[in-house]
Structures are given as C-alpha cells and as structure tokens.
C-alpha cells in the first residue's frame, strides 16, 4: 500500500506545534500596509491557531 501524499500548498500555509496545535498566518497582512495602523500591523505579524473544526482536515493534508 503506498504512502499518503501530503499537500504541498498546505505545507506552505500551516505548521504544527509540538503539542499538535496548527498555526496559520493572519489574513489582511499581504498588501496595502500603508493604510493600516502600526498597532494593527504588529498584531498581524503573529500567527493564529486554526479552529478546532478545521484542524482534522488540515492535519490529514499535512500528513501529521
């Protein structure tokens, strides 16, 4: 039986902690940064956790 392939697109977007929690980047942090306040940009730098409903799908895509 062959191994499952992991999804390369999801490898670039998500990463798993050692606890198994999956992190993702914040939205609205791509462009038009001149219109955003420095406080808002500072918050966008940090990642967020994936919701519990979406986590199992992403784990299978990552091969975790």
C-alpha positions as a Python dict, from the first residue, in 0.01 Angstrom:
ca = {
    (1, 'X'): (0, 0, 0),
    (2, 'X'): (155, 337, -96),
    (3, 'X'): (202, 621, 148),
    (4, 'X'): (-35, 917, 157),
    (5, 'X'): (99, 1226, -16),
    (6, 'X'): (100, 1546, 186),
    (7, 'X'): (-46, 1855, 24),
    (8, 'X'): (235, 2093, -76),
    (9, 'X'): (10, 2400, -66),
    (10, 'X'): (-90, 2330, 294),
    (11, 'X'): (275, 2274, 392),
    (12, 'X'): (346, 2633, 289),
    (13, 'X'): (49, 2780, 478),
    (14, 'X'): (31, 2584, 804),
    (15, 'X'): (270, 2445, 1061),
    (16, 'X'): (211, 2224, 1362),
    (17, 'X'): (345, 2285, 1713),
    (18, 'X'): (497, 2006, 1916),
    (19, 'X'): (165, 1995, 2106),
    (20, 'X'): (-22, 1925, 1782),
    (21, 'X'): (-180, 2270, 1755),
    (22, 'X'): (-181, 2401, 1399),
    (23, 'X'): (-86, 2764, 1338),
    (24, 'X'): (-160, 2983, 1039),
    (25, 'X'): (-79, 3335, 928),
    (26, 'X'): (-321, 3621, 981),
    (27, 'X'): (-533, 3747, 697),
    (28, 'X'): (-512, 4106, 565),
    (29, 'X'): (-133, 4113, 612),
    (30, 'X'): (-39, 4088, 245),
    (31, 'X'): (-51, 4434, 93),
    (32, 'X'): (-179, 4791, 142),
    (33, 'X'): (10, 4817, 467),
    (34, 'X'): (32, 5197, 448),
    (35, 'X'): (-337, 5230, 534),
    (36, 'X'): (-309, 5015, 847),
    (37, 'X'): (-202, 5146, 1185),
    (38, 'X'): (123, 5027, 1339),
    (39, 'X'): (-71, 4862, 1623),
    (40, 'X'): (-275, 4661, 1374),
    (41, 'X'): (33, 4561, 1174),
    (42, 'X'): (205, 4450, 1493),
    (43, 'X'): (-85, 4217, 1573),
    (44, 'X'): (-89, 4079, 1218),
    (45, 'X'): (274, 3966, 1247),
    (46, 'X'): (185, 3694, 1496),
    (47, 'X'): (11, 3382, 1373),
    (48, 'X'): (-320, 3245, 1490),
    (49, 'X'): (-443, 2899, 1573),
    (50, 'X'): (-661, 2708, 1331),
    (51, 'X'): (-1015, 2646, 1454),
    (52, 'X'): (-1094, 2309, 1609),
    (53, 'X'): (-1342, 2232, 1331),
    (54, 'X'): (-1081, 2274, 1056),
    (55, 'X'): (-787, 2116, 1236),
    (56, 'X'): (-854, 1749, 1141),
    (57, 'X'): (-876, 1830, 769),
    (58, 'X'): (-550, 2025, 778),
    (59, 'X'): (-374, 1753, 976),
    (60, 'X'): (-457, 1498, 709),
    (61, 'X'): (-338, 1736, 437),
    (62, 'X'): (-11, 1794, 622),
    (63, 'X'): (36, 1426, 697),
    (64, 'X'): (63, 1487, 1073),
}
